[in-house]
């Protein structure tokens, strides 16, 4: 058999593929902005949690932290989140929610170090994910230090001109995840990203994270 006739199916799995497979039974922490991604009509928090777990195919322990604007969610609705064993974090507005989510991600990563042989899954469900945001910097830092980073994006992200976050392990559309669909094809995303931007980002002297050994947000000392 000539080299031209060798099937690509015989190629050994990549480092990334082996790593992600090892994350199936790992512990998972989900950070979810429920103002950005509210419960769809006809569902409740418990059923959405189940759909998220099934869609991601994570079989280990899953913990969920939900962020919302204080006084905007009725108490009876909040009780349904509590019944689903979701930890609630009420804050005043979008900026405050995002800042506290970033801080919680950093604190969680400090308490839960990940490595290739003992990986952890980090899932972020928020609209504030793009190349230009501080949240992006934090998530890329966690990716570099062996966390399996998954992001969930709004269904209309393409029409907003917002490419999925580069450097994460997988990206999902909200509706597709809940419907049992597939993640976004990374091969369609990566060409949009200049690899030099990622290198330069890691060397930016204004950011350094002692927790993740990478870029660190200012103002969160």
N, C-alpha and C positions, 0 to 999 in steps of 0.2 A: 504494500500500500504506500503510495507516495504521500509526501507531506501535505500536498494540496488536498488530498482526500480525507485527511484526518478530521473527524467531527469535533466541533467546538464543544460538544456535550461531554467529551472526554477530558476536558481541561479541569484541573483540580480547583476546588473552591478557593476563592480569594480570602485573604485575612479578614476582610470586613464581613464576608458571608459566614465564616466560621464563628466570628464574634457574635453576630446577631443571632445565630442559631443557639448559642449558649445563653442568650438573654431570655429565652422562652420561659424558663422556670425561675428567673431571677425576681427579686423584689422590685416593685414598681411604685414610683411616686408621681402623681398627676397634679399639676397646678393648672386650675381651670378658672378663667374669667367668665362667670355666668351672665354678666352683662353683655359681653361681646358675643357669647355663644349660649343663648338661652335654650331652655328645653323646648324641642319642637312640639307642635300641637299633637295631641293624642298620646304623648309619652309622659312619664314622670321621672324624677331623679333616679329611682331604683332601676327602672328599665333602661334608662340611658347609660347608667354605670355598667350594666350588664352588656349592653351593646358595644361600649367602648372596649371592655375587656375581651369580648369575643372577636371584635374587629382587629385588635392589635395582636390577638393570640398570645397574650401574656398569661401564664398559668400560675405564677407565684403570687405572693401576697401583694395586694394592691391597696394603696392609700391615696385618698383624694382630698385636696384642699381647694375650696371654692371661694372666689373673691367676688364681692358685689358691692354696689353703692348703698351705704347705710340709709335706711328708711324708704328704699324704693321697692323692696320685696316684701309682700305681705307675710305676716307671721305664720299663717297656715301653710304657705308655700315653703318657708324655711323649715318647718317641722318635717316636711317630706324629704328635704335634703338630710336632715338629722337622722331620719328613719333609715336612709340609705347609707348611714355611717360616713357621711361626708363632713369634714371639718370646715366650718364657715368662718370667713374673715371679712367683716364689714368695714368699709372705708368710705371716705367722703366723696371721692371723685376718681376719674380715670387715672390721672397722674399719680395720685396716692396709692391706688390699687396696684399700678404697675411697679412703683418703687418698692412697695412691700412684697410683691411677688418676687422681684429680683433678690431682695434681701433674704427672703425665705429660701429661695433656691440655693443661695450661697451658704446659708446656715445648715441646710439639709445636706449639702455636699460635704460640709465640714464634719458632720456627724456620721455620714455614710459614705466613706471613701470607696471608690470602685476601681477594679483592675481587670485585666484581661481574663484571669482565671476565676474571678468573683465579680462579674459585671452587675451593674444596676441599671434599671430603666428609668429615664427621666422624660416625662411627657408634659408638654406645655401647650395649652389651648388658649390662645390669645391672639387678638388682631395686631398687636404691636410687635410683629416679627418681620423684620426686613434687614437688608445689609447695613442700614444706617443707624439702627437702634442699639442702645446699651444692652438690651435683652439679648440681641444677636451676639454681642461680644461675650457675654456670660455663657451662653449655650455653646458657642464654639469652643470656649475654654474647657467646658465639661466634656465635649466630644474628644478633644485632644487627650484628656486624661481618663479615657476608657469608660465613660458613661455611654450607654445607648440612648442617644437623644432623639426624641420623636416630637415633631411639631404638627399641630392641627391648624389648618388655615381656612379662612372663609371661602365659601363656594364661589364667590365672585372675585377672587384675588386677581385673576388674570385681567379682568376688565378694569381693575384699579391700577394696573401697571405695576403690581407688586410681585416680583418673583419669589418663589419659596426660599426659605433660609438656606444659604449654602453652608456646607460643612456639617450638616446633621446627618443622622443615619437614615431617616426616612421622613417624608412629609405626606400628610393626608388632607383631603378636603373633608370638611365636617359632615356633609350629607353622605358622602361615600363611606366614611368610617362607620356611621350609624347604620347604613344599609348593607354592611358586609362587603363593601367593594375592595378595591386594591389601592395601595399607596400610589402617589404620583411617581411616574417614571423619572428617576433621577437623571437619566441620560438626556432628557429634554430640558433639564434645569441647569446642569453643570456647565454647558457651553455658554450660558449667560453670565457666568462668573469668571472674572479674571483671577487666575490662581495667584498672581502677584499681590492682589489685594489681600488675600488671606495671609500671605507671608508678612506683608507690611503691617497688617493688623496685629499679628502676634509680637511684633517688635516695637509697637507704639509705646514710647516711654511714659506716656500719660496714664497708661492702664497697666496694673499688675495685680493679680489676684493670688494671695498667699494660699487661699483655699484650693483653687483649681490649678495653680501654677500657670496662670495665663492672664489675659486682660481683666482688669478689675474696675468696677464702677467707682467714680469719685463720689464723695459725699456719703459713703456707706462704711466709714471706719468703725 
